Each structure stands twice: as structure tokens, then as C-alpha cells.
């Protein structure tokens, strides 16, 4: 979900740069065979950060708030990801996620698609996704009807 929040309204190149800074700054690491590998910061690690630490990674003030608040919701068990994962109805999952400040339909759908493999949660309003689908399946046509 953090990746989906970071990726809101910015290019993937910029988002990946911010995500990498976040991971390298606050995730745990392990060195193997001369290389360093980083884990994504846990909700506990993210909830302990102040907003400026998140902002220093390139996040806007609002996105820093959303990520910290999401992490606190998980740590304080106001959001139970395991029970969310067990739900059968994707629409119910989206509704629950959208109750969290900073998470809208696009963010919820993208998080469910990526994190839980919920193929029925494809963010259909995503312009980039529409462009790719149009390119491969509609010969770059932008209109909805033939």
C-alpha cells in the first residue's frame, strides 16, 4: 500500500526513486556475496518516523502523513491486513481501504492487485493502463466504440 500511495499522481520513474530512498533509509539490510539487499520497512519502522524523515525521501507532506498514519493503523490494529486478505468480496475490501485517509479507489485497487493478486481489482481509471491496453488491443484507438 505504501508503494501505491507513493505512486499517486507522479511518474513511475519518480515514484521508484522515492521508494528506493525509503527502503534504503529505513528498511533493514543484509550483506551477501559482496552485495547489500534491503527489505521494505515494516509498519513498526515506518510508524516510528517523523514526517520530516519521510519528506527527506522525496515525499510530499500529505503522502508522508498518509504513510505514517497507515503504518500507525496497522501497528495499533485498527487495520488488520490478515482479515482483509481473507475476505471474498473485492468491493468490500476496496470500501474498507478507502476509509483510510489517503487511500482512494485507485490506491486500494492497485494495492489489492499487487499485494494480494486480486485480478478483479484492476485500476481501470488509470490513464497509463488504458493507454497500454489501447495500444495492444485497440491499435491505439482512444474511442470506446468501433
N, C-alpha and C positions, 0 to 999 in steps of 0.2 A: 504494500500500500504506500510505503514511503516513496518508492520509485514513481508510482502513479501520481502522487502529489507533486514531486519534483518536476515531472514531465508536463504538468498542466501549462498550457499556453506558451510553451517555448519549444525551440527546435530540439530534436533528439541529440544532436551534437552538443549543444549547451547543457542539456539535462545530464548526459552521460559524464560530462566533465565535472559537474556538481556532485553527481552520485559517487564518482571515483574519489573526489576530495573528502566527501563524507565518510566513505568506507575506510580510506587510508588514515584519516584523522581520528576516528573514534571506534573502528572495528578492531577486534583482536587479530593478531597476525601469527604466522608460523613460518619459520625458515626451513626449507627443504631443498637439498641439492643446489645450494647457492642462490635460490630464488625465494622471495618473500610472497606469501599468499595471505590475503586479507579476507576476513569474514564480515558480513554485513553487521553493523552494530545492532545489538538486541534492544528490545523496548526498554529494558532496565538502563542500558547505557545511554540511549537517546533521551530518556526522561530525566536523567541527571544533568543534562547540558543546559546552559542558559541560552537565551535566544541569540546573543551575540556570537557564541561559538558556532551555532548553526548558520548564522548570517555570514560568518567568515568563510564558509564553504561556497558561498555564492547564492544562497537562498534569499528570497525576498523576506521582509519582516513577517508577512502573513503566512507564507509557506513554512517558515521557521516555527511560528505559533502552531500551525496545523500539525506539523510533525511531532512537536513536543507534546501537544495535547493528545494526539492519537496514542503516543507511547504511554502517557500517563493513564489513559483509559484502559490500556491493556494491562499495565502494571497494577492498577487499582481494581482490576477485574470488572470494570464497567463494560468492557467489550471482551467477550470470550470467543476467541478465534476458533477453538476446537468445536464448540457447539455450533458456531456459524457454519463451519465446514460440513457438519453432519446434516444440515438442512437439505431437503429435497427440492424446494422451490427457489429457483434463482431470483425471481422477482422479490420474494420475501427477503432474501439476502441483500439485494440491492437497496431495498427500503431501509433495512436496519443500518447499513453502512452510510446511507445518505443522511441519517440522523446525526452523524458525527460532523462537527464543524470542519469545513474544508474539503469534505468529500461530497461530490455531486454524482450524478448518474454516470458520466464518462469515467470518473476516477474509480467508482465502485465496479463498473463493468470491466475495466482494464485490470483491476486488482483480482477480480474473480477469474477472469480469463487466464491471466498469467499465473497467479498463485494457486488456484485450485483446478485449473484446466476446464473450467466451465465454458464449453463451446457455445452455449446458448446466451452468453453474456458478451458477445462481440459488440464493441462500442460503435454502433452503426452511424452515429453522428460525427465520427472522426473524419475530418476532411482528407487527411493523408491516406487513411484506409480506403475511403471512397475513390480517391484518385488511382490507387494501385488496382483496386477491383475493376474500375472503369478501363484501365489500361489493358489488363489481361483478359477481361471477359466482355468488354463492350467496345473494343477498338478505340478507346479514349473518348467515347461519346459521353457528353455530360447530361443529356436529356434522359428522362426516366422511361420514356416510351419509344418504341421503334416506329 
